């Protein structure tokens, strides 16, 4: 399915080429008949190319490249949507299965997963060592202090992301979950800054 920008680009380029062909043929026939001098034909050709053809072809190239970029972005969104659908419907999913079904590399899956977390569309956790993706409701993860994978104590790794230092699992939370963890840690530490 081609985007509208790509179609418009092709139309503009074709229009520019057709106008250049018609103008060139008209100027050549005028020179053969003796109605147009060589300098007049050159001036007419430059005029047609600079005023009509160049803007049409330039605009066509712009719309064509923009249309291709839109198609790539749309395809990436479709891939992210399929990844999200697979994880949420199955609950637990092997990264190898995702890679095979979607035709993606592990790095692409990781990048798409981080994008989905950043958009607030995915909550769950990933055990990168075992290569397993788990979809968990945000309510079950928010405010949690232990890893759902191994039971180890969690540490905040970034916005919407908590990483288990023991098993390497990454827990993806909604915005309320990321606030709950630092507050719980602050309450657990005494005024001196050391755990009792």
Backbone as numpy.savetxt, mean C-alpha at the origin, in Angstrom:
# Nx Ny Nz CAx CAy CAz Cx Cy Cz
-8.60 -5.40 -14.65 -9.45 -4.22 -14.65 -8.56 -2.98 -14.65
-8.68 -2.14 -15.66 -7.83 -0.96 -15.74 -8.52 0.22 -15.09
-7.72 1.10 -14.50 -8.28 2.25 -13.81 -8.65 3.33 -14.83
-9.46 4.28 -14.41 -9.89 5.35 -15.31 -8.72 6.23 -15.71
-7.75 6.46 -14.80 -6.58 7.26 -15.12 -5.77 6.66 -16.25
-5.66 5.36 -16.25 -4.90 4.67 -17.30 -5.62 4.79 -18.65
-6.92 4.64 -18.64 -7.71 4.76 -19.88 -7.61 6.18 -20.43
-7.74 7.19 -19.56 -7.63 8.58 -19.99 -6.24 8.84 -20.57
-5.22 8.31 -19.93 -3.86 8.47 -20.41 -3.67 7.90 -21.80
-4.18 6.71 -22.02 -4.07 6.09 -23.35 -4.83 6.89 -24.41
-6.00 7.41 -24.05 -6.78 8.21 -24.99 -6.03 9.49 -25.35
-5.46 10.17 -24.37 -4.73 11.42 -24.63 -3.50 11.17 -25.51
-2.76 10.10 -25.21 -1.58 9.79 -26.02 -1.99 9.47 -27.46
-3.04 8.68 -27.61 -3.52 8.35 -28.95 -3.98 9.60 -29.69
-4.67 10.50 -29.00 -5.13 11.75 -29.63 -3.94 12.59 -30.08
-2.90 12.66 -29.24 -1.71 13.42 -29.60 -1.01 12.85 -30.82
-0.90 11.53 -30.88 -0.26 10.88 -32.03 -1.09 11.08 -33.30
-2.40 10.98 -33.19 -3.27 11.17 -34.36 -3.18 12.60 -34.88
-3.22 13.58 -33.97 -3.11 14.99 -34.38 -1.76 15.24 -35.04
-0.68 14.68 -34.47 0.65 14.85 -35.07 0.68 14.24 -36.47
0.08 13.07 -36.65 0.05 12.42 -37.96 -0.74 13.23 -38.98
-1.90 13.73 -38.57 -2.74 14.52 -39.48 -2.01 15.82 -39.86
-1.42 16.50 -38.88 -0.72 17.76 -39.15 0.48 17.51 -40.05
1.22 16.43 -39.79 2.38 16.11 -40.63 1.98 15.82 -42.06
0.91 15.06 -42.24 0.43 14.73 -43.60 -0.06 15.98 -44.31
-0.75 16.85 -43.60 -1.26 18.10 -44.19 -0.12 19.00 -44.64
0.92 19.13 -43.76 2.07 19.97 -44.11 2.86 19.38 -45.28
3.00 18.06 -45.32 3.71 17.42 -46.44 2.96 17.61 -47.75
1.66 17.47 -47.71 0.88 17.67 -48.94 0.94 19.12 -49.38
0.98 20.04 -48.44 1.10 21.47 -48.79 2.45 21.76 -49.41
3.51 21.11 -48.95 4.84 21.31 -49.53 4.89 20.72 -50.95
4.28 19.56 -51.17 4.28 18.93 -52.50 3.52 19.77 -53.52
2.44 20.37 -53.06 1.63 21.19 -53.96 2.24 22.57 -54.17
3.22 22.92 -53.34 3.86 24.23 -53.46 3.15 25.32 -52.72
2.12 24.98 -51.92 1.39 25.98 -51.14 2.14 26.39 -49.88
3.03 25.53 -49.40 3.75 25.80 -48.14 5.24 25.71 -48.42
5.98 26.70 -47.94 7.44 26.71 -48.06 8.04 25.84 -46.95
9.32 25.50 -47.06 9.99 24.67 -46.06 10.01 25.31 -44.69
10.26 26.61 -44.63 10.29 27.28 -43.32 8.89 27.36 -42.71
7.89 27.57 -43.56 6.51 27.60 -43.08 6.08 26.24 -42.56
6.50 25.18 -43.24 6.17 23.82 -42.80 6.84 23.51 -41.48
8.09 23.93 -41.33 8.81 23.71 -40.07 8.14 24.46 -38.93
7.76 25.74 -39.21 7.07 26.52 -38.19 5.73 25.88 -37.83
4.98 25.45 -38.82 3.69 24.80 -38.58 3.85 23.51 -37.78
4.89 22.74 -38.11 5.13 21.49 -37.38 5.49 21.76 -35.92
6.37 22.76 -35.70 6.73 23.12 -34.32 5.51 23.61 -33.55
4.69 24.42 -34.22 3.48 24.93 -33.57 2.56 23.79 -33.14
2.30 22.87 -34.03 1.41 21.74 -33.74 1.99 20.88 -32.62
3.29 20.61 -32.71 3.91 19.74 -31.70 3.90 20.40 -30.33
4.31 21.69 -30.26 4.42 22.36 -28.96 3.07 22.74 -28.36
2.14 23.15 -29.19 0.85 23.64 -28.68 -0.18 22.52 -28.50
-0.20 21.55 -29.38 -1.23 20.51 -29.32 -0.70 19.15 -28.86
0.31 18.67 -29.54 0.75 17.28 -29.32 1.44 17.11 -27.97
2.41 17.99 -27.65 3.17 17.83 -26.40 2.27 17.85 -25.15
1.32 18.80 -25.03 0.45 18.76 -23.85 -0.42 17.50 -23.78
-0.91 17.06 -24.95 -1.74 15.85 -24.94 -0.92 14.62 -24.54
0.24 14.45 -25.15 1.07 13.28 -24.84 1.59 13.37 -23.39
2.02 14.57 -22.97 2.50 14.75 -21.59 1.41 14.43 -20.57
0.19 14.96 -20.82 -0.93 14.65 -19.93 -1.27 13.17 -19.95
-1.18 12.58 -21.14 -1.45 11.14 -21.25 -0.46 10.31 -20.46
0.82 10.68 -20.53 1.85 9.95 -19.77 1.60 10.12 -18.27
1.24 11.34 -17.86 0.94 11.59 -16.44 -0.21 10.70 -15.96
-1.32 10.71 -16.70 -2.48 9.90 -16.30 -2.17 8.40 -16.37
-1.36 8.00 -17.33 -1.00 6.59 -17.46 -0.19 6.11 -16.26
0.82 6.88 -15.87 1.64 6.48 -14.71 0.83 6.56 -13.42
-0.02 7.56 -13.32 -0.86 7.68 -12.13 -1.85 6.51 -12.04
-2.39 6.12 -13.19 -3.31 4.98 -13.23 -2.63 3.69 -12.81
-1.38 3.51 -13.25 -0.63 2.31 -12.84 -0.38 2.31 -11.34
-0.04 3.48 -10.79 0.18 3.58 -9.34 -1.11 3.28 -8.58
-2.23 3.76 -9.10 -3.52 3.48 -8.47 -3.84 1.98 -8.50
-3.53 1.33 -9.62 -3.78 -0.11 -9.73 -2.93 -0.88 -8.72
-1.67 -0.48 -8.55 -0.80 -1.16 -7.58 -1.33 -0.96 -6.16
-1.74 0.27 -5.85 -2.28 0.54 -4.52 -3.57 -0.24 -4.28
-4.42 -0.31 -5.29 -5.67 -1.07 -5.17 -5.39 -2.55 -4.97
-4.42 -3.08 -5.69 -4.06 -4.49 -5.54 -3.50 -4.77 -4.15
-2.72 -3.84 -3.61 -2.18 -4.02 -2.26 -3.31 -4.02 -1.23
-4.27 -3.13 -1.39 -5.41 -3.08 -0.48 -6.21 -4.38 -0.56
-6.37 -4.91 -1.77 -7.08 -6.19 -1.93 -6.34 -7.30 -1.20
-5.01 -7.32 -1.32 -4.21 -8.33 -0.63 -4.34 -8.21 0.88
-4.31 -6.98 1.39 -4.48 -6.76 2.83 -5.86 -7.21 3.28
-6.86 -6.94 2.47 -8.23 -7.35 2.80 -8.34 -8.88 2.84
-7.72 -9.55 1.87 -7.75 -11.02 1.87 -7.02 -11.57 3.09
-5.88 -10.96 3.44 -5.13 -11.39 4.63 -5.98 -11.22 5.87
-6.61 -10.06 6.01 -7.46 -9.81 7.18 -8.63 -10.78 7.24
-9.26 -11.03 6.10 -10.38 -11.98 6.06 -9.93 -13.38 6.45
-8.76 -13.80 5.94 -8.26 -15.14 6.26 -8.01 -15.30 7.75
-7.36 -14.30 8.35 -7.01 -14.40 9.77 -8.24 -14.33 10.65
-9.15 -13.41 10.35 -10.31 -13.26 11.23 -11.28 -14.42 11.10
-11.41 -15.03 9.92 -12.34 -16.15 9.78 -11.78 -17.44 10.35
-10.48 -17.63 10.22 -9.88 -18.88 10.70 -9.38 -18.79 12.13
-9.09 -17.60 12.62 -8.62 -17.45 14.00 -7.13 -17.71 14.15
-6.66 -18.82 13.67 -5.24 -19.17 13.73 -4.81 -19.61 12.34
-3.68 -19.11 11.91 -3.29 -19.32 10.52 -1.78 -19.39 10.41
-1.30 -20.32 9.63 0.13 -20.45 9.37 0.56 -19.39 8.36
1.70 -18.76 8.62 2.22 -17.75 7.71 2.57 -18.38 6.36
3.01 -19.64 6.38 3.31 -20.36 5.14 2.04 -20.51 4.30
0.92 -20.83 4.95 -0.35 -20.95 4.22 -0.75 -19.62 3.59
-0.58 -18.53 4.36 -0.90 -17.20 3.85 -0.04 -16.89 2.63
1.26 -17.17 2.74 2.19 -16.89 1.64 1.81 -17.66 0.39
1.42 -18.92 0.56 1.05 -19.73 -0.59 -0.27 -19.28 -1.21
-1.26 -19.01 -0.37 -2.58 -18.63 -0.89 -2.59 -17.25 -1.54
-1.83 -16.31 -0.97 -1.85 -14.95 -1.48 -0.68 -14.65 -2.42
0.27 -15.57 -2.52 1.43 -15.35 -3.39 2.32 -14.23 -2.88
2.51 -14.17 -1.57 3.29 -13.10 -0.94 4.50 -13.68 -0.23
5.49 -12.83 0.01 6.64 -13.23 0.81 6.34 -12.96 2.27
7.18 -13.49 3.15 7.01 -13.26 4.59 7.13 -11.77 4.92
8.06 -11.08 4.25 8.23 -9.65 4.49 7.00 -8.86 4.05
6.40 -9.25 2.94 5.17 -8.58 2.49 4.03 -8.81 3.47
3.94 -10.02 3.99 2.90 -10.33 4.97 3.12 -9.49 6.23
4.36 -9.41 6.68 4.68 -8.63 7.88 4.34 -7.15 7.66
4.71 -6.61 6.49 4.42 -5.21 6.18 2.91 -4.96 6.14
2.18 -5.84 5.47 0.72 -5.67 5.39 0.07 -5.79 6.76
0.58 -6.68 7.57 0.04 -6.87 8.92 0.26 -5.62 9.76
1.45 -5.03 9.70 1.72 -3.79 10.42 0.83 -2.66 9.93
0.58 -2.61 8.61 -0.32 -1.59 8.07 -1.73 -1.77 8.62
-2.20 -3.01 8.67 -3.54 -3.28 9.21 -3.64 -2.91 10.68
-2.57 -3.17 11.43 -2.55 -2.79 12.84 -2.58 -1.27 12.97
-1.77 -0.59 12.15 -1.74 0.87 12.17 -3.09 1.49 11.85
-3.86 0.84 11.00 -5.19 1.32 10.66 -6.24 0.92 11.70
-5.83 0.12 12.67 -6.76 -0.33 13.71 -7.69 -1.43 13.25
-7.31 -2.16 12.20 -8.19 -3.20 11.65 -7.88 -4.59 12.15
-6.70 -4.79 12.74 -6.32 -6.14 13.19 -5.85 -6.10 14.63
-6.37 -7.02 15.42 -5.84 -7.27 16.76 -5.59 -8.76 16.86
-4.55 -9.09 17.54 -4.17 -10.49 17.68 -2.70 -10.58 18.01
-2.11 -11.73 17.76 -0.67 -11.85 17.99 -0.07 -12.81 16.99
1.25 -12.64 16.81 2.00 -13.44 15.85 3.16 -14.09 16.57
3.31 -15.38 16.39 4.49 -16.09 16.85 5.37 -16.28 15.62
6.34 -15.37 15.44 7.17 -15.38 14.24 8.06 -16.62 14.19
8.44 -17.12 15.36 9.32 -18.31 15.39 8.61 -19.55 14.85
7.35 -19.73 15.27 6.57 -20.87 14.79 5.87 -20.57 13.47
5.80 -19.28 13.13 5.15 -18.89 11.89 3.64 -19.01 11.95
3.05 -18.57 13.08 1.60 -18.69 13.26 1.02 -17.33 13.60
-0.10 -17.02 12.97 -0.82 -15.78 13.15 -2.11 -16.09 13.91
-2.39 -15.33 14.96 -3.60 -15.55 15.77 -4.44 -14.28 15.77
-5.70 -14.43 15.47 -6.63 -13.32 15.57 -7.35 -13.43 16.90
-7.28 -12.36 17.68 -7.92 -12.35 19.00 -8.68 -11.04 19.10
-9.85 -11.09 19.70 -10.60 -9.86 19.91 -9.80 -8.90 20.77
-9.87 -7.63 20.44 -9.12 -6.61 21.18 -9.49 -6.60 22.65
-10.74 -6.89 22.96 -11.19 -6.90 24.36 -10.41 -7.93 25.17
-10.06 -9.06 24.55 -9.33 -10.10 25.26 -7.87 -9.72 25.49
-7.31 -8.83 24.65 -5.90 -8.47 24.77 -5.66 -7.20 25.56
-6.60 -6.28 25.57 -6.38 -4.99 26.20 -6.16 -5.13 27.70
-5.14 -4.44 28.19 -4.82 -4.46 29.61 -4.11 -5.71 30.06
-3.81 -6.60 29.15 -3.16 -7.87 29.48 -1.69 -7.64 29.80
-1.17 -8.31 30.82 0.21 -8.16 31.24 1.08 -9.35 30.87
0.45 -10.45 30.46 1.21 -11.65 30.11 0.94 -12.04 28.66
1.90 -12.71 28.07 1.82 -13.12 26.66 0.77 -14.22 26.50
-0.15 -14.10 25.54 -1.13 -15.16 25.32 -0.50 -16.41 24.71
0.72 -16.29 24.21 1.41 -17.41 23.58 2.18 -18.24 24.60
3.01 -17.57 25.45 3.87 -18.32 26.38 3.66 -17.98 27.85
2.92 -16.90 28.13 2.67 -16.51 29.51 3.73 -15.58 30.09
4.74 -15.21 29.30 5.80 -14.31 29.77 5.30 -12.89 29.93
6.07 -12.08 30.70 5.70 -10.69 30.94 5.95 -9.88 29.66
5.00 -9.01 29.34 5.05 -8.26 28.09 5.76 -6.93 28.26
6.35 -6.43 27.17 6.96 -5.11 27.15 6.41 -4.34 25.94
6.22 -3.04 26.14 5.70 -2.19 25.09 6.78 -2.01 24.03
6.43 -2.28 22.76 7.42 -2.17 21.67 7.10 -1.03 20.72
5.91 -0.51 20.73 5.54 0.58 19.84 4.05 0.81 19.89
3.59 1.80 19.16 2.17 2.13 19.16 1.36 0.96 18.63
0.49 0.42 19.46 -0.34 -0.70 19.06 0.38 -2.03 19.04
1.62 -2.07 19.52 2.42 -3.29 19.45 3.09 -3.56 20.78
2.92 -4.77 21.27 3.62 -5.25 22.46 4.36 -6.50 22.07
5.61 -6.60 22.48 6.43 -7.74 22.09 6.81 -8.55 23.33
6.68 -9.87 23.18 7.08 -10.76 24.27 8.59 -11.01 24.14
9.37 -10.67 25.16 10.82 -10.88 25.07 11.22 -12.35 25.19
10.30 -13.21 25.57 10.63 -14.62 25.79 10.42 -15.47 24.54
9.24 -15.35 23.92 8.96 -16.19 22.75 9.00 -15.40 21.45
9.09 -14.08 21.53 9.16 -13.26 20.33 7.81 -12.95 19.72
6.72 -13.39 20.34 5.39 -13.11 19.80 5.14 -11.61 19.85
4.46 -11.10 18.83 4.08 -9.70 18.79 2.57 -9.62 18.95
2.14 -8.83 19.94 0.73 -8.69 20.24 0.28 -7.33 19.70
-0.74 -7.34 18.85 -1.25 -6.13 18.23 -2.53 -5.73 18.93
-2.56 -4.49 19.42 -3.69 -4.01 20.21 -4.34 -2.81 19.58
-5.54 -2.51 20.06 -6.19 -1.26 19.71 -5.60 -0.15 20.56
-6.06 1.09 20.37 -5.48 2.23 21.08 -5.70 2.14 22.59
-6.81 1.57 23.05 -7.05 1.46 24.49 -6.09 0.46 25.12
-5.73 -0.58 24.41 -4.81 -1.58 24.94 -3.41 -1.04 25.13
-2.96 -0.18 24.25 -1.61 0.37 24.38 -1.53 1.33 25.55
-2.63 1.97 25.90 -2.62 2.85 27.07 -2.70 2.05 28.35
-3.39 0.91 28.31 -3.59 0.13 29.53 -2.29 -0.48 30.04
-1.41 -0.92 29.16 -0.18 -1.57 29.59 0.76 -0.63 30.34
1.10 0.56 29.83 1.99 1.44 30.58 1.41 1.86 31.92
0.08 2.07 31.99 -0.53 2.43 33.26 -0.39 1.30 34.28
-0.60 0.09 33.85 -0.49 -1.05 34.75 0.95 -1.21 35.22
1.94 -0.98 34.33 3.34 -1.08 34.73 3.69 0.00 35.73
3.18 1.22 35.52 3.49 2.32 36.42 2.92 2.06 37.81
1.74 1.45 37.88 1.15 1.14 39.18 1.93 0.04 39.89
2.56 -0.87 39.13 3.28 -1.98 39.75 4.62 -1.55 40.32
5.15 -0.40 39.88 6.46 0.03 40.37 6.28 0.99 41.52
7.05 0.84 42.63 7.00 1.78 43.73 7.67 3.09 43.35
7.64 4.06 44.24 8.17 5.39 43.97 9.66 5.34 43.64
10.41 4.41 44.20 11.85 4.31 43.96 12.19 3.79 42.57
11.23 3.24 41.84 11.48 2.77 40.49 11.89 1.32 40.41
11.94 0.60 41.51 12.29 -0.81 41.47 11.11 -1.66 41.89
10.99 -2.79 41.25 9.90 -3.70 41.60 10.17 -4.33 42.95
9.11 -4.53 43.70 9.27 -5.13 45.04 9.32 -6.63 44.96
